[in-house]
Amino acid sequence: MQRQVDEYIQQFKVGYFEPLALLARITEEVGELSREINHFYGSKPKKSTEDYKTIDEELADVLFTVICMANALDIDLESAFLSTMDKFKVRDKNRFERVKKEESE
């Protein structure tokens, strides 16, 4: 995904935005995601004049912008993600009640 985003961004002279601008864009995209979740699961129905957008579309917009931030800062998201998963597997391994396995397993 990072390579695809980079290939897309590299075709423009402006390139990646500065980190603070990217953070503002991530915040904006998360706000749009929040709005869609509120329309779908919350008590705020969409106005008839509002564009139709899906939660998966908004999640993908957040992901794209996060990837832009990682690329701009030269961060390998796969490596960072694996480190985070290791952290959760160790730090939070007993935090939540586990699903009980079937007796036959």
MMTF fields as JSON, N, C-alpha, C and O atoms, coordinates in Angstrom:
{
  "mmtfVersion": "1.0.0",
  "mmtfProducer": "UNKNOWN",
  "numBonds": 419,
  "numAtoms": 420,
  "numGroups": 105,
  "numChains": 1,
  "numModels": 1,
  "chainsPerModel": [1],
  "groupsPerChain": [105],
  "chainIdList": ["A"],
  "bondAtomList": [4, 2, 8, 6, 12, 10, 16, 14, 20, 18, 24, 22, 28, 26, 32, 30, 36, 34, 40, 38, 44, 42, 48, 46, 52, 50, 56, 54, 60, 58, 64, 62, 68, 66, 72, 70, 76, 74, 80, 78, 84, 82, 88, 86, 92, 90, 96, 94, 100, 98, 104, 102, 108, 106, 112, 110, 116, 114, 120, 118, 124, 122, 128, 126, 132, 130, 136, 134, 140, 138, 144, 142, 148, 146, 152, 150, 156, 154, 160, 158, 164, 162, 168, 166, 172, 170, 176, 174, 180, 178, 184, 182, 188, 186, 192, 190, 196, 194, 200, 198, 204, 202, 208, 206, 212, 210, 216, 214, 220, 218, 224, 222, 228, 226, 232, 230, 236, 234, 240, 238, 244, 242, 248, 246, 252, 250, 256, 254, 260, 258, 264, 262, 268, 266, 272, 270, 276, 274, 280, 278, 284, 282, 288, 286, 292, 290, 296, 294, 300, 298, 304, 302, 308, 306, 312, 310, 316, 314, 320, 318, 324, 322, 328, 326, 332, 330, 336, 334, 340, 338, 344, 342, 348, 346, 352, 350, 356, 354, 360, 358, 364, 362, 368, 366, 372, 370, 376, 374, 380, 378, 384, 382, 388, 386, 392, 390, 396, 394, 400, 398, 404, 402, 408, 406, 412, 410, 416, 414],
  "bondOrderList": [1, 1, 1, 1, 1, 1, 1, 1, 1, 1, 1, 1, 1, 1, 1, 1, 1, 1, 1, 1, 1, 1, 1, 1, 1, 1, 1, 1, 1, 1, 1, 1, 1, 1, 1, 1, 1, 1, 1, 1, 1, 1, 1, 1, 1, 1, 1, 1, 1, 1, 1, 1, 1, 1, 1, 1, 1, 1, 1, 1, 1, 1, 1, 1, 1, 1, 1, 1, 1, 1, 1, 1, 1, 1, 1, 1, 1, 1, 1, 1, 1, 1, 1, 1, 1, 1, 1, 1, 1, 1, 1, 1, 1, 1, 1, 1, 1, 1, 1, 1, 1, 1, 1, 1],
  "groupList": [{"groupName": "MET", "atomNameList": ["N", "CA", "C", "O"], "elementList": ["N", "C", "C", "O"], "formalChargeList": [0, 0, 0, 0], "bondAtomList": [1, 0, 2, 1, 3, 2], "bondOrderList": [1, 1, 2], "singleLetterCode": "M", "chemCompType": "L-PEPTIDE LINKING"}, {"groupName": "GLN", "atomNameList": ["N", "CA", "C", "O"], "elementList": ["N", "C", "C", "O"], "formalChargeList": [0, 0, 0, 0], "bondAtomList": [1, 0, 2, 1, 3, 2], "bondOrderList": [1, 1, 2], "singleLetterCode": "Q", "chemCompType": "L-PEPTIDE LINKING"}, {"groupName": "ARG", "atomNameList": ["N", "CA", "C", "O"], "elementList": ["N", "C", "C", "O"], "formalChargeList": [0, 0, 0, 0], "bondAtomList": [1, 0, 2, 1, 3, 2], "bondOrderList": [1, 1, 2], "singleLetterCode": "R", "chemCompType": "L-PEPTIDE LINKING"}, {"groupName": "VAL", "atomNameList": ["N", "CA", "C", "O"], "elementList": ["N", "C", "C", "O"], "formalChargeList": [0, 0, 0, 0], "bondAtomList": [1, 0, 2, 1, 3, 2], "bondOrderList": [1, 1, 2], "singleLetterCode": "V", "chemCompType": "L-PEPTIDE LINKING"}, {"groupName": "ASP", "atomNameList": ["N", "CA", "C", "O"], "elementList": ["N", "C", "C", "O"], "formalChargeList": [0, 0, 0, 0], "bondAtomList": [1, 0, 2, 1, 3, 2], "bondOrderList": [1, 1, 2], "singleLetterCode": "D", "chemCompType": "L-PEPTIDE LINKING"}, {"groupName": "GLU", "atomNameList": ["N", "CA", "C", "O"], "elementList": ["N", "C", "C", "O"], "formalChargeList": [0, 0, 0, 0], "bondAtomList": [1, 0, 2, 1, 3, 2], "bondOrderList": [1, 1, 2], "singleLetterCode": "E", "chemCompType": "L-PEPTIDE LINKING"}, {"groupName": "TYR", "atomNameList": ["N", "CA", "C", "O"], "elementList": ["N", "C", "C", "O"], "formalChargeList": [0, 0, 0, 0], "bondAtomList": [1, 0, 2, 1, 3, 2], "bondOrderList": [1, 1, 2], "singleLetterCode": "Y", "chemCompType": "L-PEPTIDE LINKING"}, {"groupName": "ILE", "atomNameList": ["N", "CA", "C", "O"], "elementList": ["N", "C", "C", "O"], "formalChargeList": [0, 0, 0, 0], "bondAtomList": [1, 0, 2, 1, 3, 2], "bondOrderList": [1, 1, 2], "singleLetterCode": "I", "chemCompType": "L-PEPTIDE LINKING"}, {"groupName": "PHE", "atomNameList": ["N", "CA", "C", "O"], "elementList": ["N", "C", "C", "O"], "formalChargeList": [0, 0, 0, 0], "bondAtomList": [1, 0, 2, 1, 3, 2], "bondOrderList": [1, 1, 2], "singleLetterCode": "F", "chemCompType": "L-PEPTIDE LINKING"}, {"groupName": "LYS", "atomNameList": ["N", "CA", "C", "O"], "elementList": ["N", "C", "C", "O"], "formalChargeList": [0, 0, 0, 0], "bondAtomList": [1, 0, 2, 1, 3, 2], "bondOrderList": [1, 1, 2], "singleLetterCode": "K", "chemCompType": "L-PEPTIDE LINKING"}, {"groupName": "GLY", "atomNameList": ["N", "CA", "C", "O"], "elementList": ["N", "C", "C", "O"], "formalChargeList": [0, 0, 0, 0], "bondAtomList": [1, 0, 2, 1, 3, 2], "bondOrderList": [1, 1, 2], "singleLetterCode": "G", "chemCompType": "PEPTIDE LINKING"}, {"groupName": "PRO", "atomNameList": ["N", "CA", "C", "O"], "elementList": ["N", "C", "C", "O"], "formalChargeList": [0, 0, 0, 0], "bondAtomList": [1, 0, 2, 1, 3, 2], "bondOrderList": [1, 1, 2], "singleLetterCode": "P", "chemCompType": "L-PEPTIDE LINKING"}, {"groupName": "LEU", "atomNameList": ["N", "CA", "C", "O"], "elementList": ["N", "C", "C", "O"], "formalChargeList": [0, 0, 0, 0], "bondAtomList": [1, 0, 2, 1, 3, 2], "bondOrderList": [1, 1, 2], "singleLetterCode": "L", "chemCompType": "L-PEPTIDE LINKING"}, {"groupName": "ALA", "atomNameList": ["N", "CA", "C", "O"], "elementList": ["N", "C", "C", "O"], "formalChargeList": [0, 0, 0, 0], "bondAtomList": [1, 0, 2, 1, 3, 2], "bondOrderList": [1, 1, 2], "singleLetterCode": "A", "chemCompType": "L-PEPTIDE LINKING"}, {"groupName": "THR", "atomNameList": ["N", "CA", "C", "O"], "elementList": ["N", "C", "C", "O"], "formalChargeList": [0, 0, 0, 0], "bondAtomList": [1, 0, 2, 1, 3, 2], "bondOrderList": [1, 1, 2], "singleLetterCode": "T", "chemCompType": "L-PEPTIDE LINKING"}, {"groupName": "SER", "atomNameList": ["N", "CA", "C", "O"], "elementList": ["N", "C", "C", "O"], "formalChargeList": [0, 0, 0, 0], "bondAtomList": [1, 0, 2, 1, 3, 2], "bondOrderList": [1, 1, 2], "singleLetterCode": "S", "chemCompType": "L-PEPTIDE LINKING"}, {"groupName": "ASN", "atomNameList": ["N", "CA", "C", "O"], "elementList": ["N", "C", "C", "O"], "formalChargeList": [0, 0, 0, 0], "bondAtomList": [1, 0, 2, 1, 3, 2], "bondOrderList": [1, 1, 2], "singleLetterCode": "N", "chemCompType": "L-PEPTIDE LINKING"}, {"groupName": "HIS", "atomNameList": ["N", "CA", "C", "O"], "elementList": ["N", "C", "C", "O"], "formalChargeList": [0, 0, 0, 0], "bondAtomList": [1, 0, 2, 1, 3, 2], "bondOrderList": [1, 1, 2], "singleLetterCode": "H", "chemCompType": "L-PEPTIDE LINKING"}, {"groupName": "CYS", "atomNameList": ["N", "CA", "C", "O"], "elementList": ["N", "C", "C", "O"], "formalChargeList": [0, 0, 0, 0], "bondAtomList": [1, 0, 2, 1, 3, 2], "bondOrderList": [1, 1, 2], "singleLetterCode": "C", "chemCompType": "L-PEPTIDE LINKING"}],
  "groupTypeList": [0, 1, 2, 1, 3, 4, 5, 6, 7, 1, 1, 8, 9, 3, 10, 6, 8, 5, 11, 12, 13, 12, 12, 13, 2, 7, 14, 5, 5, 3, 10, 5, 12, 15, 2, 5, 7, 16, 17, 8, 6, 10, 15, 9, 11, 9, 9, 15, 14, 5, 4, 6, 9, 14, 7, 4, 5, 5, 12, 13, 4, 3, 12, 8, 14, 3, 7, 18, 0, 13, 16, 13, 12, 4, 7, 4, 12, 5, 15, 13, 8, 12, 15, 14, 0, 4, 9, 8, 9, 3, 2, 4, 9, 16, 2, 8, 5, 2, 3, 9, 9, 5, 5, 15, 5],
  "groupIdList": [1, 2, 3, 4, 5, 6, 7, 8, 9, 10, 11, 12, 13, 14, 15, 16, 17, 18, 19, 20, 21, 22, 23, 24, 25, 26, 27, 28, 29, 30, 31, 32, 33, 34, 35, 36, 37, 38, 39, 40, 41, 42, 43, 44, 45, 46, 47, 48, 49, 50, 51, 52, 53, 54, 55, 56, 57, 58, 59, 60, 61, 62, 63, 64, 65, 66, 67, 68, 69, 70, 71, 72, 73, 74, 75, 76, 77, 78, 79, 80, 81, 82, 83, 84, 85, 86, 87, 88, 89, 90, 91, 92, 93, 94, 95, 96, 97, 98, 99, 100, 101, 102, 103, 104, 105],
  "secStructList": [7, 2, 2, 2, 2, 2, 2, 2, 2, 6, 6, 1, 6, 6, 7, 1, 7, 7, 2, 2, 2, 2, 2, 2, 2, 2, 2, 2, 2, 2, 2, 2, 2, 2, 2, 2, 2, 2, 2, 2, 2, 1, 1, 7, 7, 7, 7, 6, 6, 1, 7, 7, 7, 7, 2, 2, 2, 2, 2, 2, 2, 2, 2, 2, 2, 2, 2, 2, 2, 2, 2, 2, 6, 6, 7, 7, 2, 2, 2, 2, 2, 2, 2, 2, 2, 2, 2, 2, 2, 2, 2, 6, 6, 6, 6, 1, 7, 7, 7, 7, 7, 7, 6, 6, 7],
  "xCoordList": [0.821, 0.0, 0.865, 0.573, 1.935, 2.802, 3.427, 3.555, 3.805, 4.409, 3.384, 3.706, 2.166, 1.122, 0.84, 0.718, 0.737, 0.486, 1.655, 1.456, 2.875, 4.046, 4.089, 4.381, 3.802, 3.78, 2.74, 2.967, 1.614, 0.574, 1.04, 0.921, 1.572, 1.97, 3.139, 3.2, 4.059, 5.261, 4.966, 5.846, 3.783, 3.459, 3.114, 2.917, 3.039, 2.692, 3.888, 4.636, 4.068, 5.187, 5.14, 6.183, 3.953, 3.835, 4.322, 4.795, 4.216, 4.654, 3.815, 2.631, 4.447, 3.747, 3.657, 4.558, 2.56, 2.409, 3.302, 3.795, 3.503, 4.267, 3.493, 2.27, 4.194, 3.533, 2.324, 1.311, 2.414, 1.261, 0.06, -1.08, 0.311, -0.779, -1.378, -2.594, -0.529, -1.026, -1.846, -2.868, -1.404, -2.169, -3.539, -4.539, -3.58, -4.869, -5.765, -6.971, -5.18, -5.958, -6.445, -7.574, -5.598, -6.033, -7.207, -8.195, -7.098, -8.173, -9.464, -10.547, -9.344, -10.502, -11.136, -12.356, -10.315, -10.835, -11.486, -12.511, -10.9, -11.499, -12.847, -13.79, -12.934, -14.21, -15.271, -16.422, -14.892, -15.836, -16.257, -17.419, -15.321, -15.652, -16.625, -17.602, -16.356, -17.235, -18.648, -19.624, -18.745, -20.057, -20.828, -22.015, -20.156, -20.833, -21.245, -22.335, -20.386, -20.741, -21.936, -22.829, -21.942, -23.069, -24.358, -25.424, -24.275, -25.47, -25.964, -27.169, -25.041, -25.413, -25.802, -26.797, -25.013, -25.237, -25.818, -26.388, -25.685, -26.103, -27.521, -28.314, -27.802, -29.158, -29.298, -30.315, -28.295, -28.327, -28.506, -27.534, -29.729, -29.934, -29.302, -29.143, -28.952, -28.362, -29.436, -30.587, -29.042, -29.955, -30.123, -29.217, -31.253, -31.512, -30.566, -30.372, -29.972, -29.051, -27.608, -26.757, -27.321, -25.946, -25.592, -26.424, -24.327, -23.827, -23.819, -23.605, -24.057, -23.984, -22.52, -21.818, -22.078, -20.733, -20.855, -21.777, -19.916, -19.961, -18.857, -17.872, -19.038, -18.042, -16.744, -15.663, -16.837, -15.6, -14.859, -13.628, -15.585, -14.956, -14.22, -13.1, -14.858, -14.243, -13.052, -12.049, -13.152, -12.013, -10.825, -9.681, -11.104, -10.039, -9.398, -8.189, -10.191, -9.637, -8.692, -7.634, -9.088, -8.218, -6.925, -5.831, -7.057, -5.887, -4.948, -3.737, -5.483, -4.669, -3.875, -2.686, -4.535, -3.88, -2.834, -1.786, -3.099, -2.111, -0.893, 0.246, -1.136, -0.019, 0.79, 2.018, 0.123, 0.847, 1.749, 2.897, 1.245, 2.039, 3.248, 4.368, 3.026, 4.128, 5.175, 6.371, 4.747, 5.683, 6.455, 7.665, 5.768, 6.42, 7.495, 8.509, 7.265, 8.204, 9.139, 9.905, 9.072, 9.914, 9.754, 10.734, 8.514, 8.179, 7.636, 6.739, 8.181, 7.712, 6.518, 6.683, 5.317, 4.114, 4.003, 3.477, 4.482, 4.416, 5.242, 4.792, 6.437, 7.305, 6.682, 6.684, 6.151, 5.526, 4.304, 4.072, 3.519, 2.338, 2.716, 2.097, 3.732, 4.165, 4.656, 4.403, 5.352, 5.796, 4.604, 4.598, 3.603, 2.403, 1.662, 1.184, 1.559, 0.896, 1.64, 1.019, 2.97, 3.758, 3.477, 3.333, 3.403, 3.12, 1.773, 1.668, 0.739, -0.58, -0.617, -1.271, 0.079, 0.091, 0.755, 0.397, 1.705, 2.401, 1.698, 1.283, 1.572, 1.028, -0.422, -0.812, -1.216, -2.653, -3.144, -4.334, -2.221, -2.626, -3.693, -4.467, -3.749, -4.761, -5.759, -6.5, -5.787, -6.643, -8.119, -8.954, -8.454, -9.845, -10.144, -9.274, -11.4, -11.82, -11.756, -12.227, -11.188, -11.008, -12.271, -13.067, -12.423, -13.488, -13.171, -12.045, -14.136, -13.916, -13.897, -14.764, -12.909, -12.786, -13.717, -14.023, -14.16, -15.043, -14.303, -13.084, -15.007, -14.417, -13.766, -12.799, -14.303, -13.801, -12.487, -11.837, -12.093, -10.843, -9.623, -8.499],
  "yCoordList": [-1.19, 0.0, 1.253, 2.218, 1.232, 2.409, 2.694, 3.849, 1.65, 1.84, 2.417, 3.325, 1.906, 2.412, 3.885, 4.67, 4.259, 5.653, 6.52, 7.609, 6.031, 6.813, 7.016, 8.115, 5.969, 6.1, 7.127, 7.891, 7.142, 8.12, 9.543, 10.445, 9.737, 11.073, 11.617, 12.817, 10.754, 11.207, 11.816, 12.456, 11.646, 12.241, 13.727, 14.388, 14.255, 15.654, 16.432, 15.928, 17.642, 18.479, 18.774, 18.852, 18.937, 19.297, 18.176, 18.449, 16.912, 15.791, 15.669, 16.003, 15.188, 15.031, 16.373, 17.206, 16.567, 17.771, 17.658, 16.576, 18.75, 18.774, 18.005, 17.888, 17.482, 16.66, 17.326, 16.665, 18.609, 19.249, 19.336, 19.172, 19.593, 19.621, 18.229, 18.085, 17.208, 15.835, 15.463, 14.786, 15.901, 15.633, 16.293, 15.706, 17.512, 18.195, 17.415, 17.303, 16.881, 16.095, 14.784, 14.362, 14.142, 12.917, 13.243, 12.509, 14.341, 14.756, 15.013, 14.627, 15.658, 15.919, 14.606, 14.452, 13.673, 12.386, 11.588, 10.938, 11.632, 10.942, 11.585, 10.892, 12.905, 13.595, 13.123, 12.911, 12.957, 12.461, 11.031, 10.67, 10.218, 8.854, 8.886, 8.138, 9.741, 9.877, 10.254, 9.727, 11.162, 11.604, 10.433, 10.258, 9.631, 8.492, 7.451, 6.886, 7.195, 6.233, 6.749, 5.983, 8.044, 8.634, 8.523, 8.296, 8.681, 8.532, 7.092, 6.843, 6.157, 4.751, 4.114, 3.394, 4.382, 3.732, 4.661, 4.2, 5.943, 6.909, 7.408, 6.828, 8.494, 9.034, 10.225, 10.919, 10.473, 11.629, 11.167, 10.782, 11.203, 10.774, 11.754, 12.94, 11.229, 12.038, 12.944, 12.539, 14.167, 15.086, 14.622, 14.014, 14.901, 14.491, 15.174, 14.685, 16.3, 17.044, 16.569, 16.99, 15.683, 15.215, 14.108, 13.264, 14.122, 13.092, 11.739, 11.653, 10.688, 9.327, 8.901, 8.911, 8.535, 7.991, 6.781, 6.693, 5.848, 4.648, 4.684, 5.411, 3.897, 3.816, 3.248, 3.71, 2.247, 1.691, 2.717, 2.742, 3.549, 4.623, 5.608, 6.026, 5.963, 6.915, 6.29, 6.965, 5.004, 4.314, 4.28, 4.477, 4.03, 3.995, 5.371, 5.466, 6.437, 7.794, 8.051, 8.659, 7.581, 7.717, 6.939, 7.449, 5.71, 4.867, 5.518, 5.547, 6.034, 6.691, 7.847, 8.009, 8.634, 9.807, 9.394, 10.031, 8.346, 7.824, 7.294, 7.498, 6.631, 6.136, 7.305, 7.233, 8.376, 9.579, 10.1, 10.463, 10.141, 10.609, 9.698, 10.18, 8.403, 7.451, 7.626, 7.668, 7.727, 7.903, 9.207, 9.239, 10.271, 11.577, 11.543, 12.235, 10.731, 10.633, 9.432, 9.138, 8.745, 7.575, 6.492, 5.955, 6.191, 5.161, 3.944, 4.065, 2.774, 1.514, 1.057, 0.582, 1.21, 0.883, -0.599, -0.949, -1.466, -2.898, -3.214, -3.947, -2.671, -2.878, -2.269, -2.885, -1.063, -0.398, -1.176, -1.307, -1.696, -2.477, -3.755, -4.106, -4.449, -5.688, -5.422, -6.22, -4.314, -3.935, -3.669, -4.056, -3.009, -2.723, -4.005, -4.149, -4.944, -6.214, -6.984, -7.576, -6.976, -7.626, -6.986, -7.677, -5.667, -4.942, -5.364, -5.64, -5.416, -5.796, -7.247, -7.57, -8.118, -9.534, -9.76, -10.699, -8.926, -9.061, -8.237, -8.772, -6.952, -6.047, -6.355, -6.318, -6.657, -6.813, -8.25, -8.488, -9.211, -10.595, -11.086, -11.98, -10.53, -10.951, -9.847, -9.947, -8.815, -7.657, -7.957, -7.496, -8.726, -8.991, -10.47, -11.317, -10.768, -12.161, -12.806, -12.236, -13.964, -14.669, -15.465, -15.837, -15.704, -16.562, -17.978, -18.444, -18.659, -20.025, -20.961, -20.894, -21.825, -22.816, -23.975, -24.289, -24.604, -25.77, -26.905, -27.016, -27.737, -28.871, -29.865, -30.541, -29.945, -30.93, -30.516, -31.331, -29.291, -28.828, -29.26, -28.952],
  "zCoordList": [0.0, 0.0, 0.0, -0.706, 0.799, 0.848, -0.518, -0.925, -1.205, -2.529, -3.503, -4.27, -3.482, -4.371, -4.106, -5.046, -2.856, -2.507, -2.963, -3.5, -2.746, -3.14, -4.654, -5.125, -5.41, -6.873, -7.307, -8.245, -6.629, -6.952, -6.625, -7.454, -5.412, -4.958, -5.781, -6.046, -6.182, -6.893, -8.254, -8.83, -8.779, -10.069, -9.964, -10.984, -8.745, -8.53, -7.997, -7.159, -8.473, -8.04, -6.549, -5.9, -6.005, -4.584, -3.669, -2.566, -4.108, -3.272, -2.007, -1.993, -0.957, 0.316, 1.026, 0.928, 1.74, 2.554, 3.782, 4.102, 4.45, 5.701, 6.783, 6.698, 7.798, 8.826, 9.5, 9.725, 9.821, 10.474, 9.54, 9.976, 8.255, 7.281, 7.116, 6.996, 7.11, 7.021, 8.25, 8.137, 9.409, 10.629, 10.559, 10.971, 10.038, 9.877, 8.913, 9.135, 7.855, 6.892, 7.515, 7.267, 8.321, 9.015, 9.926, 9.963, 10.659, 11.555, 10.778, 11.217, 9.639, 8.788, 8.324, 8.367, 7.886, 7.408, 8.537, 8.326, 9.731, 10.881, 11.221, 11.603, 11.081, 11.298, 10.317, 10.7, 9.05, 8.048, 8.352, 8.161, 8.823, 9.238, 10.414, 10.44, 11.371, 12.543, 12.129, 12.662, 11.185, 10.701, 10.089, 10.365, 9.257, 8.634, 9.666, 9.575, 10.642, 11.692, 12.492, 12.854, 12.762, 13.49, 12.682, 13.253, 11.353, 10.52, 10.51, 10.547, 10.46, 10.323, 11.661, 11.742, 12.71, 14.009, 15.053, 16.041, 14.856, 15.857, 15.646, 14.903, 16.322, 16.291, 15.354, 15.387, 14.52, 13.63, 12.183, 11.532, 11.681, 10.292, 9.307, 9.594, 8.152, 7.097, 6.494, 6.327, 6.174, 5.488, 4.047, 3.475, 3.476, 2.091, 1.112, -0.001, 1.514, 0.634, 0.745, -0.038, 1.726, 1.935, 0.959, 0.627, 0.498, -0.407, 0.3, 1.509, -0.479, 0.037, 0.095, -0.916, 1.27, 1.449, 2.361, 3.171, 2.222, 3.034, 4.086, 3.951, 5.12, 6.175, 5.621, 5.986, 4.739, 4.181, 3.326, 3.318, 2.618, 1.837, 2.754, 2.461, 3.848, 4.782, 5.51, 5.743, 5.873, 6.481, 5.522, 5.931, 4.255, 3.263, 3.101, 2.89, 3.195, 3.13, 4.308, 4.147, 5.492, 6.672, 6.434, 6.677, 5.959, 5.703, 4.692, 4.909, 3.602, 2.586, 3.195, 2.919, 4.011, 4.598, 5.629, 5.728, 6.391, 7.336, 6.567, 6.985, 5.468, 4.647, 4.104, 4.053, 3.698, 3.249, 4.365, 4.112, 5.585, 6.723, 6.929, 7.102, 6.911, 7.103, 6.005, 6.293, 4.775, 3.67, 3.799, 3.577, 4.152, 4.295, 5.377, 5.28, 6.405, 7.525, 7.402, 8.319, 6.275, 6.007, 7.074, 7.592, 7.382, 8.371, 7.633, 6.799, 7.942, 7.38, 8.223, 9.347, 7.664, 8.425, 8.762, 9.819, 7.895, 8.198, 9.433, 10.314, 9.498, 10.663, 11.915, 12.981, 11.781, 12.926, 13.406, 14.608, 12.445, 12.802, 13.538, 14.542, 13.036, 13.699, 15.119, 16.021, 15.322, 16.675, 17.58, 18.748, 17.034, 17.821, 18.174, 19.299, 17.225, 17.513, 18.598, 19.481, 18.533, 19.588, 20.942, 21.95, 20.954, 22.2, 22.775, 23.97, 21.929, 22.416, 22.873, 23.865, 22.158, 22.524, 23.873, 24.584, 24.237, 25.517, 26.601, 27.628, 26.362, 27.379, 27.717, 28.884, 26.709, 26.913, 26.788, 26.584, 26.912, 26.673, 27.651, 27.31, 28.84, 29.814, 30.132, 31.11, 29.334, 29.614, 29.415, 30.194, 28.381, 28.056, 28.194, 27.999, 28.536, 28.64, 27.264, 26.279, 27.203, 25.935, 25.563, 26.425, 24.302, 23.812, 24.237, 24.06, 24.788, 25.257, 24.062, 23.191, 24.031, 22.953, 23.237, 24.387, 22.158, 22.267, 22.965, 22.834, 23.693, 24.394, 23.417, 23.767, 22.196, 21.238, 20.601, 19.947, 20.775, 20.145, 20.918, 20.522]
}
